[in-house]
Amino acid sequence: MERDIDIHTGYNDIKQVEMFVETAEKMVGQATMSLDKEMLEGAKQAVENAYAQLSRARAQTTGVDEEFFKHCEQKLARAEHQLNEALR
């Protein structure tokens, strides 16, 4: 019985990107409401991690999910802008 471990569908990559983006958005929201320095740093790291995951997933796909990736980039850009405003 051969396992399909080596087959790469991209579904897991997309779900991971989605989870990273949602986590970053939530962390930014909480951090900007509290203005806690540690929370702001954690939110900044979460945004960076989400961008990194997005980049990894994009490199492994065939381009069929480009609209999804663009939407995620927009969400991250808004979260990053909100975070930068709070850090001022």
N, CA, C and O atoms as a DFTB+ gen file, in Angstrom:
352 C
 N C O
     1  1       0.850      -1.183       0.000
     2  2       0.000       0.000       0.000
     3  2       0.894       1.245       0.000
     4  3       1.685       1.462       0.918
     5  1       0.750       2.030      -1.021
     6  2       1.561       3.237      -1.149
     7  2       0.804       4.428      -0.569
     8  3      -0.395       4.594      -0.792
     9  1       1.514       5.225       0.158
    10  2       0.879       6.400       0.766
    11  2       1.078       7.611      -0.130
    12  3       2.058       7.687      -0.870
    13  1       0.159       8.547      -0.066
    14  2       0.207       9.745      -0.901
    15  2       0.841      10.914      -0.161
    16  3       0.421      12.060      -0.322
    17  1       1.827      10.631       0.628
    18  2       2.462      11.667       1.440
    19  2       3.125      12.730       0.568
    20  3       3.140      13.910       0.917
    21  1       3.667      12.304      -0.560
    22  2       4.404      13.232      -1.405
    23  2       3.506      14.081      -2.303
    24  3       3.984      15.025      -2.932
    25  1       2.240      13.766      -2.373
    26  2       1.326      14.557      -3.197
    27  2       1.040      15.869      -2.484
    28  3       0.678      15.896      -1.308
    29  1       1.210      16.944      -3.221
    30  2       1.040      18.279      -2.641
    31  2      -0.144      18.958      -3.316
    32  3      -0.055      19.348      -4.480
    33  1      -1.241      19.101      -2.600
    34  2      -2.435      19.693      -3.184
    35  2      -2.504      21.199      -2.977
    36  3      -3.191      21.891      -3.728
    37  1      -1.820      21.710      -1.994
    38  2      -1.890      23.132      -1.703
    39  2      -2.986      23.480      -0.713
    40  3      -2.995      24.581      -0.163
    41  1      -3.911      22.559      -0.475
    42  2      -5.014      22.844       0.443
    43  2      -4.500      23.184       1.830
    44  3      -4.938      24.164       2.433
    45  1      -3.575      22.384       2.342
    46  2      -3.037      22.649       3.678
    47  2      -2.317      23.989       3.731
    48  3      -2.411      24.706       4.727
    49  1      -1.600      24.329       2.669
    50  2      -0.917      25.623       2.605
    51  2      -1.923      26.763       2.706
    52  3      -1.707      27.736       3.428
    53  1      -3.014      26.631       1.978
    54  2      -4.039      27.682       1.981
    55  2      -4.688      27.791       3.353
    56  3      -4.902      28.895       3.854
    57  1      -5.000      26.666       3.956
    58  2      -5.606      26.697       5.296
    59  2      -4.642      27.312       6.306
    60  3      -5.057      28.069       7.183
    61  1      -3.355      26.986       6.184
    62  2      -2.378      27.561       7.107
    63  2      -2.278      29.067       6.920
    64  3      -2.223      29.807       7.902
    65  1      -2.255      29.526       5.688
    66  2      -2.212      30.970       5.427
    67  2      -3.431      31.628       6.054
    68  3      -3.320      32.653       6.728
    69  1      -4.578      31.038       5.830
    70  2      -5.819      31.569       6.376
    71  2      -5.749      31.670       7.905
    72  3      -6.160      32.677       8.482
    73  1      -5.238      30.645       8.543
    74  2      -5.129      30.645      10.007
    75  2      -4.114      31.688      10.488
    76  3      -4.361      32.386      11.472
    77  1      -2.986      31.795       9.803
    78  2      -1.972      32.776      10.184
    79  2      -2.523      34.194      10.051
    80  3      -2.292      35.036      10.919
    81  1      -3.251      34.458       8.966
    82  2      -3.816      35.794       8.742
    83  2      -4.866      36.107       9.801
    84  3      -4.871      37.205      10.359
    85  1      -5.748      35.164      10.083
    86  2      -6.776      35.385      11.106
    87  2      -6.143      35.632      12.476
    88  3      -6.577      36.515      13.216
    89  1      -5.134      34.862      12.802
    90  2      -4.444      35.043      14.083
    91  2      -3.805      36.422      14.154
    92  3      -3.912      37.104      15.173
    93  1      -3.147      36.834      13.088
    94  2      -2.502      38.148      13.063
    95  2      -3.535      39.252      13.234
    96  3      -3.320      40.195      13.995
    97  1      -4.650      39.138      12.529
    98  2      -5.702      40.158      12.642
    99  2      -6.220      40.256      14.078
   100  3      -6.388      41.356      14.604
   101  1      -6.471      39.120      14.703
   102  2      -6.979      39.121      16.076
   103  2      -5.955      39.699      17.042
   104  3      -6.300      40.480      17.929
   105  1      -4.700      39.317      16.867
   106  2      -3.659      39.816      17.768
   107  2      -3.470      41.325      17.605
   108  3      -3.282      42.042      18.588
   109  1      -3.520      41.799      16.370
   110  2      -3.397      43.240      16.130
   111  2      -4.572      43.973      16.765
   112  3      -4.390      45.014      17.396
   113  1      -5.764      43.437      16.602
   114  2      -6.947      44.068      17.201
   115  2      -6.839      44.167      18.710
   116  3      -7.114      45.220      19.286
   117  1      -6.443      43.087      19.351
   118  2      -6.316      43.084      20.809
   119  2      -5.191      44.012      21.266
   120  3      -5.331      44.743      22.246
   121  1      -4.082      43.969      20.546
   122  2      -2.920      44.776      20.935
   123  2      -3.186      46.262      20.769
   124  3      -2.772      47.067      21.603
   125  1      -3.874      46.627      19.697
   126  2      -4.124      48.053      19.478
   127  2      -5.188      48.595      20.429
   128  3      -5.223      49.793      20.711
   129  1      -6.040      47.725      20.914
   130  2      -7.025      48.177      21.909
   131  2      -6.362      48.370      23.268
   132  3      -6.685      49.314      23.989
   133  1      -5.445      47.487      23.617
   134  2      -4.823      47.563      24.940
   135  2      -3.601      48.472      24.954
   136  3      -3.255      49.045      25.987
   137  1      -2.945      48.601      23.791
   138  2      -1.695      49.358      23.657
   139  2      -0.596      48.847      24.586
   140  3       0.313      49.586      24.964
   141  1      -0.698      47.566      24.947
   142  2       0.320      46.913      25.751
   143  2       1.537      46.649      24.860
   144  3       1.407      46.087      23.772
   145  1       2.714      47.056      25.329
   146  2       3.929      46.961      24.514
   147  2       4.235      45.520      24.104
   148  3       4.582      45.266      22.951
   149  1       4.110      44.588      25.028
   150  2       4.381      43.182      24.705
   151  2       3.369      42.635      23.699
   152  3       3.731      41.888      22.790
   153  1       2.118      43.005      23.865
   154  2       1.090      42.553      22.927
   155  2       1.329      43.150      21.542
   156  3       1.124      42.483      20.529
   157  1       1.761      44.398      21.504
   158  2       2.057      45.033      20.218
   159  2       3.218      44.331      19.514
   160  3       3.187      44.129      18.301
   161  1       4.233      43.965      20.281
   162  2       5.370      43.237      19.700
   163  2       4.935      41.856      19.204
   164  3       5.347      41.415      18.131
   165  1       4.106      41.188      19.991
   166  2       3.585      39.879      19.577
   167  2       2.747      39.980      18.311
   168  3       2.816      39.118      17.435
   169  1       1.959      41.038      18.227
   170  2       1.134      41.256      17.036
   171  2       2.012      41.541      15.827
   172  3       1.738      41.063      14.727
   173  1       3.059      42.314      16.032
   174  2       4.002      42.610      14.944
   175  2       4.621      41.311      14.434
   176  3       4.739      41.110      13.225
   177  1       5.012      40.436      15.350
   178  2       5.594      39.144      14.976
   179  2       4.570      38.271      14.260
   180  3       4.911      37.562      13.312
   181  1       3.325      38.318      14.704
   182  2       2.271      37.528      14.066
   183  2       2.046      37.974      12.622
   184  3       1.828      37.144      11.740
   185  1       2.098      39.283      12.383
   186  2       1.952      39.801      11.020
   187  2       3.131      39.332      10.164
   188  3       2.943      38.896       9.028
   189  1       4.344      39.422      10.712
   190  2       5.524      38.958       9.976
   191  2       5.433      37.471       9.669
   192  3       5.771      37.042       8.565
   193  1       4.982      36.687      10.634
   194  2       4.832      35.245      10.431
   195  2       3.794      34.945       9.346
   196  3       3.978      34.042       8.530
   197  1       2.713      35.706       9.350
   198  2       1.661      35.506       8.350
   199  2       2.188      35.832       6.954
   200  3       1.919      35.100       6.001
   201  1       2.937      36.925       6.831
   202  2       3.539      37.253       5.535
   203  2       4.486      36.147       5.072
   204  3       4.506      35.794       3.893
   205  1       5.268      35.605       6.000
   206  2       6.213      34.530       5.656
   207  2       5.467      33.282       5.204
   208  3       5.859      32.647       4.225
   209  1       4.404      32.929       5.901
   210  2       3.607      31.755       5.523
   211  2       2.959      31.979       4.158
   212  3       2.907      31.066       3.334
   213  1       2.471      33.180       3.926
   214  2       1.876      33.518       2.641
   215  2       2.901      33.370       1.522
   216  3       2.591      32.834       0.458
   217  1       4.088      33.833       1.756
   218  2       5.156      33.741       0.763
   219  2       5.509      32.281       0.464
   220  3       5.683      31.904      -0.695
   221  1       5.612      31.466       1.514
   222  2       5.917      30.040       1.320
   223  2       4.819      29.350       0.512
   224  3       5.104      28.585      -0.409
   225  1       3.566      29.627       0.865
   226  2       2.447      28.981       0.174
   227  2       2.389      29.422      -1.286
   228  3       2.145      28.610      -2.178
   229  1       2.610      30.686      -1.518
   230  2       2.559      31.213      -2.888
   231  2       3.649      30.558      -3.748
   232  3       3.430      30.290      -4.930
   233  1       4.800      30.306      -3.166
   234  2       5.903      29.704      -3.909
   235  2       5.603      28.253      -4.292
   236  3       6.197      27.728      -5.233
   237  1       4.701      27.615      -3.582
   238  2       4.420      26.197      -3.821
   239  2       3.155      25.952      -4.635
   240  3       2.822      24.802      -4.920
   241  1       2.454      27.003      -5.010
   242  2       1.208      26.803      -5.749
   243  2       1.411      27.103      -7.229
   244  3       2.464      27.584      -7.647
   245  1       0.394      26.811      -7.992
   246  2       0.471      26.973      -9.440
   247  2      -0.125      28.290      -9.918
   248  3      -0.189      28.535     -11.122
   249  1      -0.557      29.131      -9.003
   250  2      -1.136      30.406      -9.394
   251  2      -2.648      30.414      -9.401
   252  3      -3.257      31.467      -9.589
   253  1      -3.265      29.266      -9.200
   254  2      -4.725      29.214      -9.228
   255  2      -5.347      29.890      -8.014
   256  3      -6.531      30.227      -8.025
   257  1      -4.565      30.083      -6.990
   258  2      -5.084      30.686      -5.762
   259  2      -4.644      32.137      -5.603
   260  3      -4.640      32.665      -4.491
   261  1      -4.279      32.773      -6.685
   262  2      -3.739      34.127      -6.615
   263  2      -4.724      35.128      -6.008
   264  3      -4.314      36.005      -5.248
   265  1      -6.000      35.012      -6.327
   266  2      -7.000      35.924      -5.749
   267  2      -7.060      35.780      -4.232
   268  3      -7.151      36.768      -3.504
   269  1      -7.009      34.541      -3.771
   270  2      -7.003      34.293      -2.323
   271  2      -5.791      34.943      -1.682
   272  3      -5.909      35.596      -0.646
   273  1      -4.620      34.767      -2.296
   274  2      -3.391      35.341      -1.744
   275  2      -3.444      36.869      -1.739
   276  3      -2.989      37.505      -0.789
   277  1      -3.994      37.449      -2.788
   278  2      -4.126      38.913      -2.846
   279  2      -5.043      39.409      -1.728
   280  3      -4.772      40.429      -1.094
   281  1      -6.119      38.681      -1.498
   282  2      -7.054      39.047      -0.421
   283  2      -6.357      38.977       0.942
   284  3      -6.542      39.853       1.787
   285  1      -5.560      37.936       1.144
   286  2      -4.808      37.803       2.395
   287  2      -3.798      38.934       2.550
   288  3      -3.624      39.473       3.643
   289  1      -3.140      39.286       1.463
   290  2      -2.181      40.399       1.512
   291  2      -2.873      41.697       1.902
   292  3      -2.326      42.484       2.675
   293  1      -4.064      41.925       1.378
   294  2      -4.825      43.132       1.717
   295  2      -5.181      43.143       3.201
   296  3      -5.062      44.171       3.867
   297  1      -5.613      42.009       3.710
   298  2      -5.950      41.914       5.129
   299  2      -4.719      42.197       5.992
   300  3      -4.795      42.924       6.982
   301  1      -3.592      41.615       5.605
   302  2      -2.362      41.826       6.370
   303  2      -1.897      43.274       6.284
   304  3      -1.402      43.828       7.266
   305  1      -2.051      43.880       5.133
   306  2      -1.656      45.283       4.977
   307  2      -2.501      46.178       5.882
   308  3      -1.980      47.112       6.491
   309  1      -3.800      45.896       5.972
   310  2      -4.670      46.681       6.871
   311  2      -4.265      46.477       8.327
   312  3      -4.194      47.432       9.101
   313  1      -4.003      45.231       8.690
   314  2      -3.597      44.942      10.070
   315  2      -2.265      45.607      10.384
   316  3      -2.083      46.160      11.469
   317  1      -1.343      45.553       9.444
   318  2      -0.036      46.177       9.635
   319  2      -0.170      47.694       9.773
   320  3       0.503      48.304      10.604
   321  1      -1.029      48.296       8.967
   322  2      -1.266      49.747       9.062
   323  2      -1.856      50.099      10.425
   324  3      -1.422      51.058      11.062
   325  1      -2.836      49.331      10.868
   326  2      -3.457      49.554      12.184
   327  2      -2.404      49.445      13.286
   328  3      -2.385      50.251      14.216
   329  1      -1.547      48.467      13.179
   330  2      -0.493      48.259      14.167
   331  2       0.501      49.420      14.151
   332  3       0.894      49.920      15.205
   333  1       0.902      49.844      12.963
   334  2       1.835      50.962      12.862
   335  2       1.254      52.253      13.444
   336  3       1.969      53.035      14.071
   337  1      -0.021      52.465      13.236
   338  2      -0.688      53.639      13.812
   339  2      -0.655      53.582      15.342
   340  3      -0.439      54.596      16.007
   341  1      -0.868      52.405      15.878
   342  2      -0.863      52.242      17.343
   343  2       0.536      52.421      17.918
   344  3       0.685      52.856      19.060
   345  1       1.544      52.096      17.152
   346  2       2.920      52.200      17.634
   347  2       3.443      53.636      17.607
   348  3       4.499      53.917      18.176
   349  1       2.738      54.526      16.970
   350  2       3.186      55.929      16.902
   351  2       3.024      56.656      18.207
   352  3       3.357      57.837      18.301
